[in-house]
Amino acid sequence: MHAEATDTAIASDPRGLPTPRARSVLGVWAELTKVRLNALVLVTTAVGFALGNPGPVDWAALGWTCAGTALAAASASLFNQLFERRRDALMHRTRGRPLPAKQVHPAMVFMAAMVTGYAGAALLGLMVGLLPAALAAINIVLYAVLYTPLKPRTTFNTLVGAVCGAIPPVIGWTAATGRLDPGAWLLGGILFVWQIPHFLALAWMYREDYARGGHQMLPVKDHGGEITAQVVVLTTLPLVPLGLSATMLGLAGFWSAAVSLVAGVAFTWLAFAFFRARDDRSARRVFLASITYLPVVLAAMTLDRGPTSTSAFFKGRGSGTLQEAPQPAESGRETNP
């Protein structure tokens, strides 16, 4: 649907001007920057930071990392709502947002998006490192310039959106280490894979609304839901080996592996239930499982972070962690016999 056709549809909408969801200036900007959604972005960023360096946490560096990432995430959200304001006005779920409800001028949102984007990248670059700053800037561009325009054009937009969601833990990791290690790719991979069943379950429940807004989501095109359900199952299955790989790579211990295994199997079981039923009730269960799976698994990894040994699993980390292996004496400091 072209912009002109969308404008005509809005003008002829018998419901008139949407009822705003936000009731205050602070609420308007909280809606525009998607504060609740971006809280998850900060959590995954902090997890990446913590797992990147299993030693004592540098709280100042973590604070600067989260602050810069928050500004970058706010910028991406502002651009997204600015570019989608006409389609948002057509959807029941989004027509009460500040831009469709005429609570704020688009030019002001554009300026805020530019300022927060530059501020986020600059803050990360000056206070943390150039690599996390570059990743944050790339994520803004991917979200605003690629993902958002693809939503009304192709169902593959979900994959691009999953890439955007996978970058924050990598930002956290590189902020702690300055490198793109295998652990960073693993964390990004977990977030990438997790987002697909998470979003498809949501899109299935709101498929009529997405169709109303002209978005080419898979559940909109897949009327029977068979392909959608197959993709949901196929993208929950890898979460089990991915979660276990965190222990194999030394990011977390055996308790984390146990939690990841149980959570991944439960998530996959509900995905199979959705595959059999393909109804809103089973899709809602998959969605609720997804928002339970991620914080539980990330919390387990963070609390059990660092490489471990079999003895540490039974006796406690104080006696079995690999970091505590005996180190050779430094040259020049040996004690003479």
matplotlib code that plots the C-alpha trace (Angstrom):
import matplotlib.pyplot as plt

x = [0.0, 1.4, 1.5, -1.2, -3.5, -2.7, -3.5, -6.9, -7.7, -6.9, -9.0, -12.0, -11.6, -15.0, -13.3, -11.9, -8.8, -7.3, -7.5, -4.0, -2.5, -0.1, -1.6, 1.5, 4.5, 6.7, 4.3, 4.4, 8.2, 8.2, 5.8, 8.0, 11.2, 9.5, 10.9, 9.4, 10.7, 14.1, 14.4, 15.0, 17.7, 19.6, 19.2, 20.8, 23.5, 24.3, 24.4, 26.8, 29.0, 28.9, 29.6, 32.4, 34.4, 33.7, 35.9, 34.7, 32.2, 33.5, 30.3, 31.3, 32.0, 28.8, 26.9, 28.3, 27.6, 24.0, 23.5, 24.9, 23.0, 19.8, 20.2, 20.9, 17.8, 15.7, 16.9, 16.0, 12.5, 11.9, 12.9, 10.7, 7.6, 8.2, 8.4, 5.5, 3.1, 0.6, 0.5, 0.3, -2.8, -4.5, -3.9, -5.9, -2.9, -0.8, -3.3, -3.1, 0.6, 1.7, 2.3, -1.0, -2.8, -1.3, 0.3, 3.7, 4.9, 6.9, 9.7, 10.3, 10.5, 13.0, 15.2, 15.0, 15.9, 19.0, 20.1, 19.8, 21.4, 24.5, 24.6, 24.5, 27.2, 29.4, 29.0, 30.0, 32.9, 34.3, 33.6, 33.7, 35.2, 34.9, 33.7, 30.6, 29.9, 30.1, 27.8, 25.2, 25.3, 25.0, 22.0, 20.2, 20.7, 19.6, 16.4, 15.4, 16.7, 16.3, 14.0, 11.3, 10.9, 10.9, 7.9, 5.3, 7.4, 8.5, 8.1, 11.9, 11.7, 11.5, 15.0, 16.4, 14.6, 16.1, 19.6, 18.8, 17.7, 20.9, 23.3, 22.8, 24.5, 27.3, 27.7, 27.9, 30.5, 32.7, 32.4, 33.9, 36.5, 37.1, 36.8, 34.3, 35.0, 33.1, 31.1, 29.8, 28.6, 27.0, 25.0, 24.0, 22.9, 20.7, 19.0, 18.6, 17.0, 14.8, 13.3, 11.8, 9.3, 8.7, 7.7, 5.8, 3.7, 2.8, 2.2, -0.1, -2.3, -2.4, -2.3, -5.5, -4.2, -0.9, -2.8, -4.9, -1.7, -0.3, 2.6, 3.9, 4.3, 4.5, 1.2, -0.5, 0.5, 0.3, -3.5, -3.6, -0.6, 1.2, 4.4, 4.3, 4.1, 6.9, 9.2, 8.3, 9.2, 12.4, 13.6, 12.9, 14.8, 18.3, 17.8, 18.7, 22.1, 22.8, 22.1, 24.4, 27.1, 27.5, 28.8, 31.0, 32.6, 33.2, 30.7, 28.7, 28.7, 26.7, 23.8, 23.3, 23.4, 20.7, 18.4, 18.9, 18.1, 14.9, 13.7, 14.6, 12.7, 9.6, 9.7, 10.0, 7.2, 4.8, 6.0, 5.0, 1.6, 1.2, 2.1, -0.6, -3.4, -2.4, -4.8, -4.6, -4.5, -1.5, 0.2, -0.3, 1.3, 4.4, 4.6, 4.4, 7.0, 9.3, 9.1, 9.8, 12.6, 14.9, 15.1, 15.4, 18.2, 20.1, 19.8, 21.2, 24.1, 24.9, 24.6, 26.7, 29.1, 32.6, 34.1, 33.6, 34.7, 32.8, 34.0, 32.6, 29.2, 29.1, 31.4, 30.9, 32.8, 35.4, 37.1, 36.7, 36.6, 39.1, 40.2, 41.8, 44.2, 47.7, 49.7, 53.5, 55.7, 56.7, 60.3, 62.5, 60.3, 61.2, 62.3, 65.9, 66.3]
y = [0.0, 3.4, 6.4, 8.1, 5.1, 4.9, 8.5, 8.1, 5.1, 7.1, 10.0, 7.7, 5.8, 6.1, 5.8, 9.3, 10.5, 7.7, 7.8, 8.5, 5.9, 8.3, 10.9, 13.0, 14.4, 11.9, 9.1, 10.3, 10.1, 6.8, 5.4, 6.9, 5.4, 2.1, 2.2, -1.2, -3.0, -1.4, -2.4, -5.9, -4.4, -3.1, -6.4, -8.3, -5.7, -6.1, -9.9, -9.6, -7.3, -9.7, -12.8, -11.2, -10.6, -13.2, -11.3, -8.3, -6.1, -2.7, -0.8, 2.5, 0.9, -1.1, 2.1, 4.0, 1.0, 0.8, 4.6, 4.7, 1.6, 3.0, 6.2, 4.2, 2.0, 5.1, 6.5, 3.3, 3.3, 7.0, 6.4, 3.3, 5.0, 8.1, 6.1, 3.8, 6.4, 6.1, 2.3, 2.5, 4.6, 1.7, -0.9, -1.3, -2.2, 0.9, 3.6, 5.2, 5.8, 9.5, 10.1, 8.6, 10.3, 13.7, 14.2, 15.3, 16.7, 14.4, 17.0, 16.9, 13.1, 13.2, 15.7, 13.6, 10.5, 12.2, 13.6, 10.4, 8.4, 10.6, 10.9, 7.2, 6.4, 9.2, 8.2, 4.6, 5.7, 8.2, 6.3, 2.6, 1.8, 2.3, -1.3, -1.1, 2.4, 1.1, -1.8, 0.6, 2.9, -0.1, -1.3, 2.1, 2.0, -1.6, -1.0, 2.3, 2.0, -1.7, -3.5, -0.8, -0.4, -4.2, -4.8, -3.9, -5.6, -9.1, -11.6, -11.8, -8.6, -10.8, -12.1, -8.6, -7.5, -10.6, -9.4, -6.0, -7.7, -9.9, -7.0, -5.5, -8.5, -8.2, -4.5, -5.5, -8.2, -5.9, -3.2, -5.6, -7.2, -4.9, -8.0, -10.1, -13.5, -16.7, -16.0, -12.8, -14.6, -17.3, -14.7, -12.9, -16.3, -17.1, -13.8, -14.1, -17.5, -16.7, -13.7, -15.6, -17.9, -15.0, -12.6, -15.1, -16.2, -12.5, -11.9, -14.9, -13.5, -10.1, -11.3, -9.5, -6.2, -6.6, -7.2, -4.1, -2.1, -3.6, -5.4, -8.5, -10.8, -14.5, -15.2, -12.6, -14.5, -18.0, -18.2, -21.8, -21.3, -24.4, -22.7, -20.3, -23.2, -25.1, -22.1, -21.7, -25.3, -25.2, -22.1, -23.3, -26.6, -24.9, -23.1, -26.3, -26.8, -23.1, -22.9, -25.9, -24.4, -21.5, -24.1, -25.8, -22.5, -21.6, -18.7, -20.4, -23.5, -26.7, -25.1, -22.8, -25.8, -27.5, -24.5, -23.9, -27.6, -27.6, -24.1, -25.0, -28.4, -26.7, -24.0, -26.5, -28.6, -25.7, -24.9, -28.5, -27.9, -24.8, -26.8, -29.3, -26.8, -23.6, -21.5, -18.2, -20.1, -22.2, -19.2, -17.2, -20.0, -19.9, -16.2, -16.4, -19.2, -17.0, -14.1, -16.5, -18.4, -15.5, -13.9, -17.3, -18.5, -15.2, -15.0, -18.5, -17.7, -14.5, -16.1, -19.1, -17.2, -18.3, -21.6, -24.5, -28.1, -31.2, -30.8, -27.2, -28.5, -30.7, -28.8, -25.2, -22.7, -22.0, -25.4, -26.2, -23.2, -23.3, -19.7, -20.9, -23.3, -23.0, -20.3, -20.7, -18.3, -15.2, -14.9, -13.0, -13.6, -17.2, -17.9, -19.1, -22.5]
z = [0.0, -1.0, 1.3, -0.6, -0.3, 3.4, 3.9, 2.2, 4.4, 7.5, 6.4, 5.7, 9.0, 10.7, 14.1, 13.7, 15.7, 17.8, 21.5, 22.8, 25.1, 26.8, 29.1, 29.9, 28.1, 29.9, 28.8, 25.2, 25.0, 26.8, 24.1, 21.3, 22.7, 23.6, 27.1, 28.1, 25.0, 25.2, 28.9, 27.5, 25.2, 28.2, 30.1, 27.1, 26.9, 30.6, 30.2, 27.3, 29.4, 32.4, 30.4, 28.5, 31.6, 34.4, 36.9, 39.1, 37.3, 36.2, 37.2, 35.6, 32.3, 32.5, 33.3, 30.3, 28.1, 29.1, 28.8, 25.3, 24.2, 25.7, 23.6, 20.5, 21.1, 21.7, 18.4, 16.5, 18.1, 17.2, 13.6, 13.4, 14.7, 12.6, 9.4, 10.3, 11.6, 8.7, 9.0, 12.8, 12.4, 10.6, 13.2, 16.4, 18.4, 17.4, 16.5, 19.9, 19.7, 19.9, 16.2, 14.9, 17.8, 16.8, 20.2, 18.8, 15.5, 13.2, 12.9, 16.6, 16.6, 13.7, 15.6, 18.8, 16.8, 15.3, 18.6, 20.6, 17.8, 17.7, 21.4, 22.0, 19.5, 20.7, 24.3, 23.6, 21.4, 24.0, 27.2, 26.2, 22.8, 19.1, 18.4, 20.6, 19.2, 15.6, 16.5, 18.0, 15.0, 12.6, 14.6, 14.2, 10.5, 10.2, 12.2, 10.6, 7.0, 6.4, 8.8, 8.9, 5.1, 4.6, 6.8, 4.1, 1.4, 2.4, 5.2, 5.5, 7.5, 10.6, 10.0, 9.7, 12.8, 14.6, 13.6, 15.2, 18.4, 18.4, 18.4, 22.0, 23.9, 21.4, 22.2, 25.9, 25.2, 23.1, 25.7, 28.3, 26.1, 23.1, 20.8, 18.9, 20.5, 19.9, 23.0, 21.6, 18.4, 20.6, 22.7, 19.5, 18.0, 21.0, 20.8, 17.0, 17.1, 20.1, 18.5, 15.6, 17.5, 19.9, 17.2, 15.0, 17.9, 18.5, 14.8, 14.6, 17.4, 15.7, 12.0, 11.1, 12.6, 10.7, 7.5, 8.2, 8.4, 5.2, 6.9, 5.1, 8.1, 7.6, 9.5, 7.3, 4.1, 5.6, 6.2, 7.5, 9.8, 8.7, 7.5, 10.5, 13.0, 11.2, 11.5, 15.1, 15.9, 13.8, 15.6, 19.1, 18.6, 18.2, 21.5, 23.4, 21.8, 21.8, 25.5, 26.2, 24.1, 26.6, 29.0, 26.4, 25.4, 29.1, 29.3, 32.1, 34.3, 34.6, 36.5, 33.6, 31.2, 33.3, 33.3, 29.6, 28.8, 30.8, 29.5, 25.9, 26.1, 27.6, 25.0, 22.2, 23.6, 23.5, 19.9, 18.9, 20.6, 18.4, 15.4, 16.1, 17.0, 15.1, 17.1, 19.1, 22.5, 21.6, 20.0, 23.2, 25.2, 22.9, 23.3, 27.1, 27.0, 25.0, 27.4, 30.3, 28.6, 27.8, 31.3, 33.0, 30.7, 30.8, 34.5, 34.9, 32.6, 34.5, 38.0, 36.9, 34.6, 34.0, 33.0, 35.4, 36.1, 37.1, 40.7, 40.8, 39.9, 43.1, 45.5, 44.7, 42.5, 45.2, 44.7, 41.0, 38.7, 35.9, 36.6, 39.8, 38.2, 39.6, 37.7, 37.0, 39.0, 37.2, 36.1, 38.5, 41.5, 42.3, 45.9, 46.0, 47.7]

ax = plt.figure().add_subplot(projection="3d")
ax.plot(x, y, z, "-o")
ax.set_aspect("equal")
plt.show()
